[in-house]
Amino acid sequence: MRNVLFSLAFLTVVSAAEQQLFNGRNLDGWKMVGPGEFAVEDGALKTVGGMGLLYYEREPFGNCTVRVVFKTGSDRSNSGVFIRLPEKPKDPWYAVHNGYEVQIEAGGDEWHATGSLYSLAKTIKGPQKPPGEWNTMDIVLNGQKTTVILNGQKVNEFEGSQPVPERKQWYEPVRGPRPDTGYIGLQNHDARSVVYFKSVSVIR
């Protein structure tokens, strides 16, 4: 029995292949749109300048886990991970209104804090580490279901068809369905926000 369990565990491990999207050296495979930019500093992506979007242009993803390892410069440092973009974006606002933003901001309320789907689905916990410490966020895409796990704790689960709050501000995402499969990207929010990403990968 022990050998059988070991074999099953081994098969489970090897069946999930992790694909690193950021090589730690340059932006190979990524494309920037908008006025902001991402710099590579000490093996990590660093947000620089005004609003922008860095997206992975080589392929869209569906039914996988998007994993990012990030740290913030302060409690108000603002960024996000965009998922389910139907097409390659030509500007940052395309991602806001046509995909979902999994928010990164320790100081936001439950609708805008790290792990929320910005203004659409609120977080249920806040296990983000202090500024300067690395966090791991897993975004699980399973059909229309999106599950967010922050530092090992599930903080959000959203079904694409569930009710969402009324849209009140022009900068909030347009409501409506998103595809099962889409491009992913990282947000550069503003010049004062500094967020680092030392790993961006997909597990499937």
N, C-alpha and C positions, 0 to 999 in steps of 0.2 A: 504493500500500500504506500509506503514511504517513497519508493521509486516512482510510482504512478503520480503522486502529488508533486514530486520534484519535477517530473517531466512536464506536467501541466503548467507549473509555475514558470519553467524555462520557456515553454511555448508562448505563454502570455507575455513574457518580457521581450522575446525576439520578434513577436508579431507587431509590436508598436515601434515604428521606425521614426526617429527624430531627425528632422531636416533643418539644419541651421541656415537661416536666411541672411544673417549678417556675419561676415567673415572676420570682423574685428580689426580690419585694416583700411577698408575703403567702402564706397557705396556701390560696389559692383552688384548689379541686379535690382537696384533701387533707382527711383526717379523722383526729383523734387518739383513741386508746383507751388506757386505763391511766393511772396516776398521773403519769407523766412528761409532758414537753412539748417542743416544738421552738419556738425563737424565731428570728425573722429578724434577722440582725445583719450589717451591711455587705454586703447582697446574698446572704447564705448562710444556710442552715438550721443552727442550732446546737442540739445536745442539751442539755436542761436538766432537772434533777430525777431522780426515780426511774424505774423501768422503765416503758416505754411503747412504743407502736407508732403511727407516722404512716403511713397508707396512702393510695394514690391511689384515690379512690372512683369516678371517672367511668367506668372501663372496665377489664376484664381484658386481659392481653396473652399472646400465644403466637407462636412462630416470629418472633422479633425479637431485637434486641440492647438490653439495658438498660444504659445508660451512666451512671455516677456519677463525679463529680469531688469528691474529699474530702481532708481533712487531719485529723490527730489532734493533740490537745494534749500527749500523752505516749505512750511506748511501751506503756503499759498501758491507754490509752483503748480502750474496748470498744464496738462497735456492729455493725451488719450490715445487709445488704439482703435482704429476704424476697421470694421468688418463688413462683409456682405455688400461691397461696392459692385454694382452690376457691370460697370465699364471702367476702363482706365480714366481717372479723373484728369480734367484739364485745369482745374482750380480747386483750392481747399474747400470751398463751399459746396462743391458737388458731393464731397464725402459727407458733410454735415447733413445734407437733405436727402441723400439717396442711400446711405448706409446707416449703420449704428455706431455711435461712439461709446466705447467702454472708457469711462472717465478716469483720469488720474488727477486728483486734487484732495489732499488730506483735510483742507479747511472747508470743503463744501458741505451743504446739507445732504440729507439722505437721497435726494433726487440728483445731486450733482457731485457726490463724493466718489472717491476711488472705488471702482467696481460697479457703479451705477451705469445703466444705459442712459446717457445724458437726457434728462427731462422725460424719459419714457418709463423706466423701471428703477425703483429705488433699491438701495442696499439694505440688508438686514443686519449687518455687522460692520465694524470698522477696524479690522486688525492690521492696519498699515503701520509699518515701522517708522521711527522718527527720521527726519531729514538726514541724509548722509548714509543711511543703512539700506542695503539692497532688499528689495521685495520681489517675490515671484508671483506672477498673476497668470493663471490658466483660463483661457476662454474656450469653452467646449462648444463646438458647433455640431448639432445633431438635427438635421432637417431644419425645421423652423424654431427649434428650441436653442436658446443660448444660455449657458450656465457659466458663471464667473466664480472662480476659486482664487482667493487672495491669501497667500502665505498658509496654504493648507486648509482654509476655512471657506465653505461655500457662502458667498455674500449676495448672490443674485441668481435668479432663474426666470427667464422670460420666454414666453411662447408668442410667436409672431402674430397670432390672432387675438391675443388677450386685450382687454380695454386699456387705454392709456389716457393720461390727463390731457385736457384740452390745450392746444397750442396757444400761448399767450404773447410770446415775443417773436420778432422777426428772425432772430438768430437761433431760435429753437428748431430742431429738425422738423421738416414736413412729415406729417403722419402718413402711414401707409405701409404696405407690405414690402419686405426686402427679400432678395432671392436666397435660396439655400446655398448657393455657391457664389463667391465674389472675391474681389481683390481686397487686400488688407493694407493698412498704412498707419503711420505714426504722426501725431499732431505736434506742430510747433505753435503754441498758442499766442505768446506775446514776448516782447523783448525782456521783460523782468522775470519771466518764468524760466528756470533752468531745471531740466530733467535729463537724466542719463539712462541709456539703455545699453547694457553690456551683452545681452543675448536676446535674439528674436528667433524663434524656431516654431516649426509645425510638427506635431506628432500625429501619425495616422497609421 
